[in-house]
Amino acid sequence: MTIRSVFVTIFILTASGASGADTVVGTWKTETGETSVIDHCGANYCIVAKSGRYAGQQIGFFSGRADTYTGRLTDPRTKTTYSGRLTVSGNSLKLRGCATSVLCKTQTWTRLKLR
């Protein structure tokens, strides 16, 4: 193996690792102080409550990439499902759930750790 091919291999591995990162995947602290985990769910992403009264329940299902995701959010108290949007900015996650185009609520979660 030549030096050039070693550098090319290292560059390809580094570039593919950086571009393959899912910024939304990880453990997040909710506005109420509980934790939820966002992870792969097939080709999409699921949000599962990890602490609190609704621990173990799936509360979201999304698709997307980079830093913007769309899908569904479920209020575990009422079992009502809303259209939703997630936006990641560093260690901050904004979740916006809407019953109609004008009846929306937004929460901001903080990243606890990457998965």
C-alpha positions, 0 to 999 in steps of 0.5 A: 500500500502506498502512502497516497492510498493510505491517506485516501483511505483515511480521508474516505473513512473520516468523511463518511463518519462525519457525514453519517452522524445523526445529530438528533440521535441521543438522550435528551432532557425535556422541559419537565426534567425527564429524559427521552431517547431519540434513536433509529427506528428502521429508516426513521427515528423514534422518541421513547420516554425513558424516565417519569410516568410514561417511561417506555412509551414511544412519544414520537416518530420522525424522518429527515436528516441533517438538523430538521425532521418531520413526523408525529408527536404523541402526548402520552397523557391524552394519547393525542397525536400531532404533526411535529417538527424537530430542529437540532442546533448544537445541544438544543432540540426544538420540538413543535407539535401542531393540532392545526396550522395555528394551534401549535406548542413548542418545547426545547430539550437539552442533549444529555449525551450522544448515543 
